[in-house]
Amino acid sequence: MKDDSYTEMQVKGLTLDLLTSMPVVLLKDLKGRQTIPIWIGILEASAIAAELEKMTLSRPMTHDLLRNTVHALGADIIMVEVNDLRDNTFYATIYLKKGRKEIAVDARPSDAIAVALRANCPIFVSDRVIERSKRIDLTAKGKMENGAWEGILEKLSPEDFGKYKM
């Protein structure tokens, strides 16, 4: 991890942005106080949903392939972090460990989350990113009034998280 403070989070669900029809993965801290929505692609949502539902597929998905390849090379996936938010775009890193060597691999958050679920490793989000995510400019995309998401996310309970239907 970088010299930033981080909060461990977990995937609480997938939902659909009704205005854009885009899937949204919802991360929530372990104490249930902070929630971060990350808009993702349909393929990544499908991969995350498959793992959340513990679906058994006849062939490995791309994220399974990545996990299997890392393990075949003698390394472990130890954690992922969402470490930046610039221009309404989140950035992530997947951390691998082989022997005493730690390797950081740049990734899209959706891919990093899908891999973390398969590797059963923790997901950390920079506290700076958590704060910035409260101020994502959704008005520029015509989605919501500025600050509206913060109020919505603060009121969400686990029962409010829908499952993404494929």
C-alpha positions in Angstrom: 0.0 0.0 0.0 1.0 3.6 -0.5 1.5 6.1 2.2 -2.2 6.7 2.5 -4.6 5.4 5.1 -7.0 2.7 3.9 -10.3 1.2 5.0 -11.2 -2.4 4.4 -14.4 -2.8 2.5 -16.5 -5.7 1.2 -18.9 -6.1 -1.7 -22.4 -5.5 -0.4 -24.2 -6.0 -3.7 -24.7 -5.1 -7.3 -27.5 -2.8 -8.5 -28.5 -1.1 -11.7 -28.3 2.7 -12.2 -31.9 3.3 -13.4 -30.9 6.4 -15.3 -28.0 5.0 -17.2 -28.8 1.3 -17.1 -25.2 0.7 -16.0 -24.3 -1.8 -13.3 -23.0 -0.4 -10.0 -21.0 -2.4 -7.5 -21.5 -1.3 -3.9 -18.6 -1.4 -1.5 -19.3 -0.9 2.2 -16.8 -0.7 5.1 -16.8 -3.5 7.6 -18.5 -1.3 10.3 -21.3 -0.4 7.8 -20.7 3.3 8.0 -19.5 4.2 4.5 -20.6 3.0 1.1 -19.0 3.6 -2.3 -20.7 3.1 -5.6 -18.5 2.2 -8.6 -20.1 2.1 -12.0 -18.8 -0.9 -13.9 -19.3 -2.7 -17.2 -21.9 -5.5 -17.8 -19.2 -8.2 -18.3 -17.5 -7.3 -15.0 -20.9 -7.2 -13.3 -21.6 -10.6 -14.6 -18.3 -11.9 -13.3 -18.9 -10.4 -9.8 -22.5 -11.6 -9.7 -21.4 -15.2 -10.7 -18.9 -15.2 -7.8 -21.3 -13.6 -5.3 -23.9 -16.3 -6.2 -21.2 -19.0 -6.1 -22.3 -20.2 -9.5 -20.5 -23.2 -10.9 -19.5 -22.8 -14.5 -18.2 -25.5 -16.8 -15.2 -23.3 -17.9 -13.3 -20.7 -16.0 -14.1 -17.0 -16.5 -11.3 -14.5 -17.2 -11.0 -13.7 -13.5 -10.7 -17.3 -12.6 -8.1 -17.7 -15.3 -6.1 -14.9 -13.8 -6.3 -16.3 -10.3 -5.4 -19.8 -11.6 -2.4 -18.4 -13.6 -1.1 -16.5 -10.6 -1.3 -19.6 -8.4 0.3 -21.8 -11.1 3.3 -19.4 -11.2 3.7 -19.9 -7.4 2.3 -16.5 -6.3 -0.6 -15.5 -4.2 -3.1 -12.7 -4.6 -2.9 -11.0 -1.2 -5.2 -8.0 -1.5 -6.6 -5.3 -3.8 -6.9 -1.7 -3.2 -8.9 1.1 -4.8 -6.3 3.8 -4.6 -7.3 6.8 -6.7 -10.3 8.7 -8.1 -9.6 11.1 -10.9 -12.1 12.7 -13.2 -14.9 10.4 -11.9 -12.8 7.3 -12.7 -11.6 4.9 -10.0 -8.2 3.2 -10.1 -7.1 0.0 -8.4 -4.1 -2.2 -7.8 -3.9 -6.0 -7.3 -1.1 -7.1 -5.0 0.6 -10.4 -5.5 3.2 -12.1 -3.4 5.8 -14.6 -4.5 8.2 -15.7 -1.9 9.3 -12.4 -0.3 8.6 -10.3 -3.3 5.4 -8.2 -3.5 4.2 -7.3 -7.0 1.7 -4.5 -7.7 -0.4 -4.8 -10.8 -2.5 -1.9 -12.1 -6.2 -2.9 -12.7 -9.6 -1.5 -13.2 -11.6 -1.6 -9.9 -14.2 -3.9 -11.4 -11.5 -6.5 -12.4 -9.7 -6.1 -9.1 -12.9 -6.7 -7.1 -13.8 -9.8 -9.3 -10.3 -11.2 -8.6 -10.4 -10.4 -4.9 -13.7 -12.3 -4.6 -12.2 -15.3 -6.3 -9.0 -15.1 -4.2 -10.9 -14.5 -1.0 -8.6 -11.6 -0.2 -9.3 -8.2 1.3 -10.4 -5.1 -0.6 -9.0 -1.8 0.7 -10.1 1.6 -0.3 -8.0 4.7 0.2 -9.7 7.1 2.8 -8.9 9.9 0.3 -10.9 8.0 -2.4 -13.8 7.5 0.1 -13.9 11.2 0.7 -13.6 12.1 -3.0 -16.3 9.5 -3.9 -18.8 11.6 -1.9 -18.3 14.4 -4.3 -18.4 12.6 -7.6 -19.8 15.1 -10.1 -22.8 13.2 -11.3 -24.5 16.4 -12.5 -22.0 16.6 -15.5 -23.4 13.3 -16.7 -27.0 14.4 -16.1 -27.5 11.7 -13.4 -28.3 13.5 -10.2 -28.1 16.7 -8.3 -24.6 17.2 -6.8 -24.4 15.6 -3.3 -27.5 13.5 -3.8 -25.7 10.2 -3.8 -24.1 11.0 -0.4 -27.6 11.2 1.2 -28.8 8.1 -0.5 -25.8 6.0 0.4 -25.9 7.1 4.1 -29.4 5.7 4.4 -28.8 2.3 2.7 -29.2 -0.8 4.7 -28.0 -4.3 3.6 -31.6 -5.1 2.7 -31.6 -2.2 0.2 -28.9 -3.8 -2.0 -30.4 -5.6 -4.9 -28.9 -8.4 -6.9 -28.0 -7.8 -10.4 -30.1 -9.9 -12.7 -28.4 -11.3 -15.8 
